[in-house]
Each structure stands twice: as C-alpha cells, then as structure tokens.
Amino acid sequence: MPNCPPEFEKLARTVRRRLLQMHHESGVGHIGGNLSCLDALLCLHHAVLQKDDVFVLSKGHSVGALYATLWSTGRLGEDDLRSFHGEQTYLAAHPVAGWLPEIVFATGSLGHGLSLSAGLALSRRLQEQGGQVYCVCSDGEWQEGATWEGLIFAHHHKLDNLTVLVDVNGLQGFGTTARWPR
C-alpha cells in the first residue's frame, strides 16, 4: 500500500491474528467485513492520518478492525480488547461515540457515516479548521439512499477536505452486493 511503512506486512499479520483472537474470545463479530477493511485502517492510522485529520468508520459493523488498529497504535490495550462486546464495555459491537477522540460518531446504521462525514467536512471548512476527514464505507452501503445523498451533498459543496474509501468486498448482510437488489 502506498505511504505505508516497510514493516506494514508484519504489522498487518500481527493485527489480523489479534483481531481473530478478539472475535474468538468474545464469540461474536463480523469477521469478513473486519478483515476486508483492516489493511486500509492500519495504513490510514499508521501512515496517513495527521494531527488535524478525522476518521469516521461508516461501516460500524467492522468496528473490531478499528479496535485492533487502535490497539496497534497503543491507544487501546490488551485488557480493552478482552472486553470486546462484553458487559459495561466501551468496545461494543458498534462504535461508541466520544469515549476516545478517534471515535467521533456512533455508526453501524448503514448509510449514515458518509453523510455525517460530509457534514463534518463542511463544518470544518466553514470554521476554517484544517485537516482532512476520512470515511471508510462498505460497498453494501451504496444501496442505501442516504449514502448517495451524502455523496451528492459532498459534491455540491465541493468538499475537497473529504476522502471516501469504499471497502469493495462484494458482501453484505443478506448475500452478495451483486445479487441485491434484484
């Protein structure tokens, strides 16, 4: 991956193992969606994001990948990951907004992350704040009207401080993205 450090492959293997362990220990999770976006999250958090940038995980069902990535940066510890999806944990099945600066929105209701990111990008531009807003979406979200509305909004306002990454893994909750809608 461009801009990723040379030791990225070793890091990615370590984090993939820890992600799988976290899901195995908790007995829950969307492993496919987590693994399909993990390398992008690692690259963003280790090589791309700057101090003033904001990250939004629109595909909130893949929050395990975000937790494992934050673990790899030292923002979360082993005890945190062991609490994944447990009682009274912040490491819930979807991101819990605000408990870490890196988690600005609660997402998982597909189709809302891009709209939230576009609004945040416009707000930052109007307030003359620097930085880029990065949003990772799933390909299944693009069958959601709110995602298209967010894209139209971003284009209309010429939000050049918004970068959208689409995890094209071909899968969604009820089959493949190629199969739905009929």
Backbone bond lengths (Angstrom), bond angles and torsions (degrees), N, CA, C in turn:
res aa  C-N    CA-C-N  psi(-1)  N-CA   C-N-CA  omega(-1)  CA-C   N-CA-C  phi
1 M - - - 1.453 - - 1.516 109.64 -
2 P 1.336 117.20 137.18 1.468 118.94 179.32 1.526 111.20 -63.23
3 N 1.312 115.52 147.42 1.467 123.63 178.19 1.524 113.89 70.27
4 C 1.323 118.28 -0.34 1.463 119.72 -179.87 1.520 109.14 -88.14
5 P 1.327 116.31 144.27 1.465 119.91 -178.07 1.533 111.00 -64.82
6 P 1.340 117.31 155.74 1.464 121.29 -178.43 1.527 113.47 -57.56
7 E 1.318 116.91 -31.62 1.472 120.46 -179.20 1.534 112.06 -82.61
8 F 1.319 117.04 12.73 1.456 121.95 -175.68 1.530 112.81 -58.95
9 E 1.321 118.03 -44.39 1.470 120.52 -176.90 1.526 111.45 -61.34
10 K 1.321 117.08 -42.65 1.467 120.43 178.35 1.525 109.71 -64.71
11 L 1.317 116.94 -44.03 1.462 121.91 177.50 1.522 110.42 -59.48
12 A 1.321 116.88 -46.90 1.472 121.29 -178.61 1.521 111.38 -60.44
13 R 1.327 117.90 -41.87 1.473 120.31 178.07 1.530 110.94 -62.51
14 T 1.317 116.53 -44.29 1.469 120.97 179.27 1.525 110.96 -61.16
15 V 1.316 116.65 -44.68 1.465 120.76 -177.02 1.534 110.44 -71.36
16 R 1.322 117.85 -36.40 1.471 119.67 176.03 1.525 110.32 -60.14
17 R 1.329 116.56 -45.19 1.476 119.80 178.34 1.529 110.79 -60.30
18 R 1.322 116.54 -43.08 1.473 119.57 -178.51 1.527 110.71 -67.86
19 L 1.315 117.38 -36.39 1.465 121.37 176.23 1.527 110.44 -62.22
20 L 1.320 117.00 -47.16 1.466 120.37 179.42 1.527 111.28 -63.69
21 Q 1.318 116.51 -39.64 1.466 120.68 177.17 1.524 110.42 -62.35
22 M 1.323 116.77 -43.54 1.466 121.56 -179.79 1.526 110.53 -60.59
23 H 1.316 116.65 -44.19 1.465 120.25 179.72 1.531 111.34 -69.60
24 H 1.316 116.93 -38.50 1.467 120.23 178.16 1.529 110.80 -63.59
25 E 1.321 116.53 -46.40 1.467 120.60 -179.04 1.523 111.95 -62.98
26 S 1.323 117.74 -35.88 1.462 120.57 -178.50 1.524 112.21 -84.59
27 G 1.329 116.51 -22.44 1.453 120.53 -179.62 1.518 114.19 76.51
28 V 1.330 117.78 12.81 1.471 121.30 -178.93 1.522 109.71 -141.84
29 G 1.315 115.05 170.06 1.453 120.59 171.83 1.508 113.51 127.60
30 H 1.309 114.20 162.32 1.463 123.38 178.45 1.530 107.42 -103.55
31 I 1.304 116.79 83.33 1.464 121.47 -170.77 1.527 111.91 -64.15
32 G 1.332 118.39 -43.70 1.462 120.52 -177.91 1.512 112.58 -59.41
33 G 1.326 117.00 -49.28 1.461 121.28 179.82 1.514 112.90 -65.98
34 N 1.331 116.58 -30.99 1.459 120.37 176.62 1.520 110.90 -69.12
35 L 1.327 116.24 -48.19 1.461 119.62 -178.10 1.523 112.24 -66.69
36 S 1.325 117.11 -33.81 1.469 118.70 -176.41 1.533 112.89 -69.96
37 C 1.317 118.09 -22.03 1.472 119.42 179.60 1.520 113.25 -109.81
38 L 1.329 117.82 -3.98 1.465 120.76 -173.36 1.528 112.75 -60.21
39 D 1.327 118.79 -45.71 1.465 120.07 -178.47 1.525 111.32 -61.47
40 A 1.330 116.89 -39.83 1.465 119.73 178.23 1.529 110.80 -63.63
41 L 1.330 117.21 -42.25 1.462 120.04 178.95 1.523 111.07 -65.01
42 L 1.316 116.44 -41.28 1.463 119.67 178.63 1.527 110.82 -62.53
43 C 1.324 116.56 -45.72 1.463 119.95 179.78 1.533 110.58 -62.20
44 L 1.331 116.47 -44.92 1.466 119.33 178.77 1.527 111.21 -58.77
45 H 1.331 116.25 -50.27 1.467 119.89 -173.13 1.531 113.67 -75.93
46 H 1.329 117.16 -23.86 1.465 119.23 -178.89 1.520 113.50 -99.05
47 A 1.347 118.38 -20.21 1.453 118.24 -172.23 1.528 115.44 -136.57
48 V 1.327 118.47 -13.50 1.458 118.91 -172.57 1.529 112.42 -114.55
49 L 1.326 117.52 -52.85 1.462 121.19 -173.89 1.527 111.83 -59.78
50 Q 1.319 114.11 132.74 1.459 121.85 176.82 1.532 109.12 -106.37
51 K 1.313 116.67 174.12 1.469 122.63 -175.22 1.523 113.08 -53.17
52 D 1.314 118.36 -42.13 1.464 121.66 -175.46 1.536 113.86 -90.09
53 D 1.320 117.43 -0.45 1.460 120.67 -178.43 1.523 111.16 -80.52
54 V 1.331 115.01 158.24 1.464 121.99 179.20 1.525 107.91 -127.27
55 F 1.319 116.36 139.22 1.463 121.96 178.32 1.527 109.29 -114.87
56 V 1.332 115.88 135.36 1.465 122.02 176.10 1.522 108.10 -127.01
57 L 1.316 116.42 123.80 1.466 122.15 174.65 1.515 107.82 -94.19
58 S 1.323 116.13 95.77 1.458 119.22 -179.26 1.522 110.84 -67.27
59 K 1.321 116.76 -39.05 1.463 120.53 -179.56 1.532 108.85 -81.45
60 G 1.328 114.01 73.54 1.458 121.60 -173.65 1.511 115.25 -59.16
61 H 1.340 117.53 -20.40 1.463 119.96 176.70 1.526 111.10 -65.87
62 S 1.324 116.73 -15.49 1.461 121.37 -179.64 1.523 111.66 -101.72
63 V 1.304 115.69 28.22 1.457 120.06 -177.64 1.524 112.53 -64.14
64 G 1.321 117.70 -23.56 1.463 119.90 176.13 1.520 111.14 -58.06
65 A 1.332 116.97 -36.93 1.460 120.75 177.27 1.533 110.62 -65.20
66 L 1.318 116.42 -37.46 1.467 119.51 177.49 1.527 110.34 -68.04
67 Y 1.330 117.08 -44.13 1.465 119.51 178.41 1.530 111.15 -60.17
68 A 1.333 116.79 -44.83 1.466 120.36 179.59 1.528 110.46 -64.30
69 T 1.327 116.91 -37.44 1.466 120.60 177.39 1.521 110.50 -65.11
70 L 1.327 116.75 -45.74 1.477 119.44 178.41 1.523 110.96 -64.11
71 W 1.321 117.62 -32.01 1.469 121.77 173.47 1.529 109.39 -62.24
72 S 1.342 116.56 -42.33 1.465 120.55 -178.04 1.525 112.47 -67.58
73 T 1.331 117.03 -22.63 1.470 120.21 177.91 1.524 112.01 -91.87
74 G 1.330 117.12 -5.60 1.459 121.20 -179.01 1.515 113.86 91.19
75 R 1.329 118.60 1.17 1.473 121.79 179.99 1.522 111.61 -75.83
76 L 1.320 118.12 -25.44 1.464 122.54 175.73 1.519 108.13 -124.26
77 G 1.332 115.12 149.95 1.453 120.18 179.42 1.520 112.14 -108.68
78 E 1.312 114.73 179.12 1.468 121.23 179.21 1.526 111.64 -58.67
79 D 1.336 117.59 -42.83 1.470 120.11 179.56 1.524 110.69 -61.24
80 D 1.315 116.51 -37.74 1.465 119.91 177.38 1.525 110.07 -60.52
81 L 1.332 116.81 -50.88 1.463 119.69 -177.53 1.526 112.01 -63.35
82 R 1.323 116.85 -33.68 1.474 119.48 177.80 1.534 111.77 -67.33
83 S 1.321 116.91 -19.39 1.468 119.88 179.64 1.534 112.50 -88.60
84 F 1.323 117.67 -0.35 1.463 122.47 -176.77 1.524 111.40 -49.77
85 H 1.299 114.67 124.54 1.466 123.91 176.26 1.531 112.38 62.26
86 G 1.325 117.37 21.87 1.459 121.26 178.93 1.523 111.37 -94.54
87 E 1.297 115.34 -177.79 1.464 121.16 178.10 1.529 110.33 -70.13
88 Q 1.315 116.08 138.50 1.458 124.05 175.41 1.535 112.80 52.81
89 T 1.329 116.41 42.24 1.455 121.01 177.99 1.521 109.85 -111.25
90 Y 1.310 115.62 153.38 1.454 120.24 171.31 1.527 110.60 -83.84
91 L 1.323 116.68 -15.41 1.456 121.03 -179.72 1.527 109.09 -89.43
92 A 1.318 114.64 68.26 1.456 122.33 -177.82 1.530 110.27 -81.35
93 A 1.325 115.67 179.82 1.462 121.90 -178.54 1.523 112.53 -68.25
94 H 1.321 117.17 -19.83 1.459 123.65 173.78 1.525 106.87 -131.02
95 P 1.329 117.64 154.79 1.470 119.63 -177.80 1.531 112.60 -58.72
96 V 1.316 114.93 137.32 1.465 121.61 175.35 1.522 106.86 -99.71
97 A 1.313 115.80 116.72 1.469 120.80 -173.67 1.525 112.49 -67.33
98 G 1.327 114.43 138.36 1.450 121.42 167.37 1.505 118.38 87.37
99 W 1.307 120.05 -12.85 1.466 118.28 -178.35 1.516 111.34 -77.18
100 L 1.312 116.63 -20.13 1.467 122.99 169.24 1.528 106.81 -130.39
101 P 1.307 118.23 144.49 1.464 119.16 177.64 1.532 112.64 -58.50
102 E 1.328 117.25 -26.59 1.456 121.55 -179.00 1.526 113.69 -73.85
103 I 1.326 118.00 -10.08 1.464 121.01 -179.60 1.526 107.36 -118.16
104 V 1.339 115.12 94.31 1.463 120.40 -174.13 1.519 113.27 -88.54
105 F 1.336 117.92 -24.54 1.461 121.17 -178.54 1.518 110.73 -134.18
106 A 1.323 115.41 146.23 1.462 120.89 168.48 1.522 106.10 -82.37
107 T 1.315 116.84 120.23 1.460 120.49 -178.16 1.525 109.47 -125.65
108 G 1.280 115.33 175.15 1.454 121.20 -178.62 1.503 110.33 133.58
109 S 1.316 115.90 -25.15 1.452 120.35 170.41 1.519 104.94 -80.14
110 L 1.334 115.60 94.98 1.456 120.93 -167.66 1.518 113.05 -54.66
111 G 1.305 113.44 141.23 1.445 120.17 178.03 1.507 114.08 100.11
112 H 1.314 118.18 -5.03 1.459 119.43 -176.85 1.526 113.90 -101.28
113 G 1.308 117.71 -23.56 1.460 120.48 -176.23 1.507 114.17 -61.72
114 L 1.331 117.37 -40.27 1.462 119.31 179.10 1.521 110.90 -67.28
115 S 1.327 117.22 -41.86 1.466 119.79 178.17 1.526 110.95 -62.66
116 L 1.322 117.34 -43.08 1.465 120.81 176.80 1.525 111.05 -62.29
117 S 1.321 116.56 -42.14 1.462 121.36 -179.82 1.520 111.05 -65.04
118 A 1.326 116.81 -41.03 1.468 120.39 179.08 1.531 110.30 -64.82
119 G 1.317 117.02 -42.40 1.461 120.00 176.86 1.512 111.72 -62.63
120 L 1.326 116.41 -40.51 1.465 120.93 178.05 1.528 110.74 -65.31
121 A 1.329 117.17 -41.32 1.465 120.54 179.11 1.530 110.78 -63.61
122 L 1.329 116.69 -42.67 1.468 119.52 178.16 1.527 110.62 -64.55
123 S 1.316 116.82 -43.43 1.463 120.94 178.92 1.526 111.28 -59.48
124 R 1.314 116.40 -44.20 1.465 120.29 -179.64 1.531 110.89 -64.85
125 R 1.321 116.22 -38.21 1.467 118.97 178.32 1.520 110.49 -67.05
126 L 1.328 117.53 -44.80 1.463 120.70 -178.89 1.526 112.14 -64.57
127 Q 1.331 116.17 -31.87 1.461 120.52 179.04 1.535 112.10 -89.89
128 E 1.331 114.97 5.70 1.461 121.94 179.38 1.520 112.69 56.36
129 Q 1.332 114.93 39.16 1.464 121.22 174.46 1.524 107.73 -91.49
130 G 1.292 116.32 141.82 1.456 120.26 178.86 1.515 111.28 -80.69
131 G 1.296 114.42 -175.20 1.456 120.85 175.73 1.515 113.57 93.52
132 Q 1.302 112.82 163.12 1.456 123.15 -178.96 1.525 108.52 -110.47
133 V 1.315 116.86 147.08 1.461 122.15 172.72 1.523 106.71 -103.75
134 Y 1.321 116.54 123.05 1.461 122.58 178.53 1.520 108.48 -108.88
135 C 1.319 116.48 131.06 1.459 121.95 -179.38 1.527 108.98 -127.37
136 V 1.327 116.61 125.88 1.462 121.25 175.45 1.522 108.31 -104.70
137 C 1.338 115.07 119.49 1.468 123.21 179.95 1.529 109.69 -111.54
138 S 1.305 115.76 164.82 1.466 120.49 171.25 1.521 108.72 -97.31
139 D 1.326 116.41 158.01 1.458 118.53 177.43 1.531 111.36 -68.26
140 G 1.321 117.95 -27.70 1.460 120.85 177.36 1.518 112.93 -65.56
141 E 1.320 117.53 -27.68 1.467 121.25 179.27 1.517 113.09 -63.31
142 W 1.325 116.64 -22.41 1.462 120.05 -176.51 1.523 112.13 -75.98
143 Q 1.331 116.97 1.36 1.460 121.36 170.94 1.527 109.88 -96.82
144 E 1.300 115.54 6.00 1.464 124.26 -178.16 1.530 108.76 -103.94
145 G 1.306 117.74 126.03 1.463 121.87 -176.75 1.514 114.08 -57.48
146 A 1.331 117.30 -36.93 1.463 120.21 -178.03 1.528 111.46 -63.54
147 T 1.326 117.39 -30.68 1.462 120.06 178.61 1.524 110.09 -66.27
148 W 1.318 115.93 -45.02 1.464 119.38 178.19 1.523 111.27 -64.79
149 E 1.312 116.87 -38.17 1.463 119.79 177.08 1.526 110.64 -63.27
150 G 1.334 116.55 -39.17 1.466 120.30 176.44 1.515 111.83 -63.03
151 L 1.334 116.77 -39.84 1.458 120.99 177.96 1.528 110.91 -66.21
152 I 1.333 116.95 -43.47 1.464 120.90 178.10 1.530 110.22 -61.68
153 F 1.330 116.89 -42.33 1.466 122.31 177.92 1.535 110.27 -60.48
154 A 1.332 115.87 -47.00 1.466 120.41 -178.97 1.530 110.91 -62.34
155 H 1.316 116.72 -42.57 1.462 120.23 179.32 1.532 110.48 -66.67
156 H 1.313 116.38 -44.55 1.467 120.88 -179.19 1.532 111.43 -57.88
157 H 1.316 116.32 -41.00 1.471 120.94 -177.94 1.533 112.24 -91.06
158 K 1.337 116.34 3.92 1.464 121.47 177.70 1.532 111.21 50.87
159 L 1.317 115.51 54.55 1.462 121.74 -175.20 1.528 110.52 -79.77
160 D 1.313 115.95 82.23 1.450 120.01 179.56 1.530 112.27 -77.08
161 N 1.320 116.89 -1.93 1.466 121.11 174.97 1.532 111.05 -98.27
162 L 1.327 116.69 17.41 1.467 123.00 177.77 1.523 108.84 -121.37
163 T 1.335 115.58 124.83 1.456 121.91 174.88 1.518 108.00 -117.16
164 V 1.328 115.92 126.42 1.463 121.76 -178.57 1.525 108.50 -112.01
165 L 1.320 116.05 125.58 1.459 121.91 174.82 1.522 107.15 -110.91
166 V 1.325 116.98 129.40 1.451 121.38 179.87 1.520 108.21 -109.06
167 D 1.327 116.09 120.90 1.458 122.67 177.02 1.529 107.47 -81.54
168 V 1.316 116.28 98.72 1.459 121.42 -178.26 1.526 108.08 -91.99
169 N 1.339 114.99 88.15 1.464 119.31 177.86 1.535 111.68 -106.03
170 G 1.326 117.32 -3.37 1.457 121.06 175.82 1.514 114.75 76.96
171 L 1.323 116.80 6.51 1.464 120.32 -176.02 1.516 111.37 -119.74
172 Q 1.313 114.88 151.27 1.459 121.12 172.01 1.517 107.69 -149.80
173 G 1.322 116.42 -179.93 1.453 121.53 -172.23 1.513 115.62 -53.62
174 F 1.304 118.30 -35.49 1.466 121.03 -176.05 1.511 111.87 -122.46
175 G 1.305 117.64 48.31 1.450 120.97 176.87 1.513 112.10 120.31
176 T 1.325 114.70 -151.48 1.454 119.87 -177.87 1.523 110.43 -95.57
177 T 1.320 115.69 157.22 1.465 119.59 177.64 1.524 110.52 -69.33
178 A 1.320 118.40 -25.09 1.467 121.15 178.81 1.539 111.31 -71.39
179 R 1.309 116.35 -27.18 1.462 120.60 -175.70 1.532 112.47 -83.69
180 W 1.327 116.64 -29.61 1.466 120.65 -174.70 1.508 110.71 -115.81
181 P 1.282 123.89 144.65 1.465 123.46 -10.09 1.514 110.59 -74.77
182 R 1.293 116.07 162.11 1.485 120.46 -178.27 1.491 110.16 -82.67
